[in-house]
Every structure is written in C-alpha cells, then in structure tokens.
C-alpha cells in the first residue's frame, strides 16, 4: 500500500495561509523603494521585526498608528513671523507675564492645513519654557488664587521635564475642550488613547507650560477656562515617578488644576492637545 501525503490542513494552519495571502496583497501598497529595500537579503529579518512590533501594539495604538500616518504632525515647514503676529505676541507676554520679548524675525511653523478646527498661534519665551511653576504662580495671581497643584513643592522641583525648549512659535486647536485623541468619533466603539501610546507614536503634544500659556490666552479671549469636561494630558512633559502631568478646570471648585495620572489611563476624559511646532525645534533632555 502506497503512503500518500495528506493535503489536509488544520483550521489554524488554514488561517495562517489565508493571512499570508492577505499580507502578500498588502505588499502592493509598498513603494518601489520599500520593496527593493526589503528584498535585499540583509534586510529580510526586518520584515518579521516590523510585523512583530505592530502585533505587540495595543488595539488603540494600532488605530493611532494608521491615524498618525494619515495626519503626520512631526513638524511644520518654517516661515518668517508676520510683524503683526510678533507684536501681538510681545504684547501678550508683557501684559500677562511682565516679560519683555522680541519675536521679530522668528522662524515659525506654517499655518496648519487639512484641519476642520480653528487654530491659534502662540509664541513661547525661552526664559520660562521649562518652568511650569512660573506659569502656575502667574495664573494664581490672574485667576484670583483659584489654582491647585498636586504637590506642595514648586512644580520645577518635582523633577518635571518638558520636551520643548527655547523661543519658538506653535499652533494649537483653538477649542475649549482638548480634541485629541478619541479615534472613531461618532461610532459605537470609539477608542481612547493613553499617554504611553501617544509617546510611542511620537506625536507632538503640549507640555505643561504650553498648555498653561494656551489656557491663559483662551481665558483672556473668551472669559472661560478650557478643559471643563475633559483633561489635557501633557504627554510631552515627564515626571520622575513615571506619571504624566495634566491640566484641567475643576468646575465644582472653580479652580485650574495641575494634576498627575498614570500613563496607561485611557478613559473618556483623557485627551491631548496636539501641537504644530517648528521642524527644526530641538528637544530637551528627557528621561528614557
């Protein structure tokens, strides 16, 4: 009796074969340059590394990866600051913070495109770009003492570091509630992101000082505080204990709060404010 090799495959094996076919079809989306790169023998292992990295991402992170590829907020091309914008920024800093600045000739990111939200341009001053405590104390005076922070120490003494340094201009969505990032808005199953996902995807968001500066400008313009129903998690600020600082307005107490949460928190109230910054902006030294 002649032994025959069975063509029968298990259900698991069949699923793997089907998946292999789908992956092969997906390769049609690669550019010619990517195909040539991956076809080289020395780069074959990278295919498995790429697939493994995607599989290890959480569901929210995989959706965020696709979203990030579509929108790309890595940094904007530069333009010369218009004189009226420079003067408006200098007036803001002198009036609100008592600091004399000179923004003439500053290279700033271009106006954001492909967005449905209104945006505001603000300049950051190098003198206080790393000082959340400076803004906290200034807000305390401006808001009649109605502020709170998670520590009795200075915010600059709790080993809080912020990604962006120097004098630079940036754009933010000029909306009361932080808009980012709940993916799948309007669907039956929206996906909330946590800070760890946002950092891994290297999105540019507001550190605490940028959020404090925006909060002051928004309050002056509209007479109300931002983030009354959600919390802006400042993913580009880092605390030594591993938490992420955040800023919100407590409607019950009527106070502006600088708080802290875990980086894995992903709830309906967890939101971020994505920023458009200059493409040549150098980051500060951050913890790994």
C-alpha positions, 0 to 999 in steps of 0.5 A, a space after each residue: 500500500 502506497 503512503 500518500 501525503 495528506 493535503 489536509 490542513 488544520 483550521 489554524 494552519 488554514 488561517 495562517 495561509 489565508 493571512 499570508 495571502 492577505 499580507 502578500 496583497 498588502 505588499 502592493 501598497 509598498 513603494 518601489 523603494 520599500 520593496 527593493 529595500 526589503 528584498 535585499 537579503 540583509 534586510 529580510 529579518 526586518 520584515 518579521 521585526 516590523 510585523 512583530 512590533 505592530 502585533 505587540 501594539 495595543 488595539 488603540 495604538 494600532 488605530 493611532 498608528 494608521 491615524 498618525 500616518 494619515 495626519 503626520 504632525 512631526 513638524 511644520 515647514 518654517 516661515 518668517 513671523 508676520 510683524 503683526 503676529 510678533 507684536 501681538 505676541 510681545 504684547 501678550 507676554 508683557 501684559 500677562 507675564 511682565 516679560 519683555 520679548 522680541 519675536 521679530 524675525 522668528 522662524 515659525 511653523 506654517 499655518 496648519 492645513 487639512 484641519 476642520 478646527 480653528 487654530 491659534 498661534 502662540 509664541 513661547 519665551 525661552 526664559 520660562 519654557 521649562 518652568 511650569 511653576 512660573 506659569 502656575 504662580 502667574 495664573 494664581 495671581 490672574 485667576 484670583 488664587 483659584 489654582 491647585 497643584 498636586 504637590 506642595 513643592 514648586 512644580 520645577 522641583 518635582 523633577 518635571 521635564 518638558 520636551 520643548 525648549 527655547 523661543 519658538 512659535 506653535 499652533 494649537 486647536 483653538 477649542 475649549 475642550 482638548 480634541 485629541 485623541 478619541 479615534 472613531 468619533 461618532 461610532 459605537 466603539 470609539 477608542 481612547 488613547 493613553 499617554 504611553 501610546 501617544 509617546 510611542 507614536 511620537 506625536 507632538 503634544 503640549 507640555 505643561 507650560 504650553 498648555 498653561 500659556 494656551 489656557 491663559 490666552 483662551 481665558 483672556 479671549 473668551 472669559 472661560 477656562 478650557 478643559 471643563 469636561 475633559 483633561 489635557 494630558 501633557 504627554 510631552 512633559 515627564 515626571 520622575 515617578 513615571 506619571 504624566 502631568 495634566 491640566 484641567 478646570 475643576 468646575 465644582 471648585 472653580 479652580 485650574 488644576 495641575 494634576 498627575 495620572 498614570 500613563 496607561 489611563 485611557 478613559 473618556 476624559 483623557 485627551 491631548 492637545 496636539 501641537 504644530 511646532 517648528 521642524 527644526 525645534 530641538 528637544 530637551 533632555 528627557 528621561 528614557 
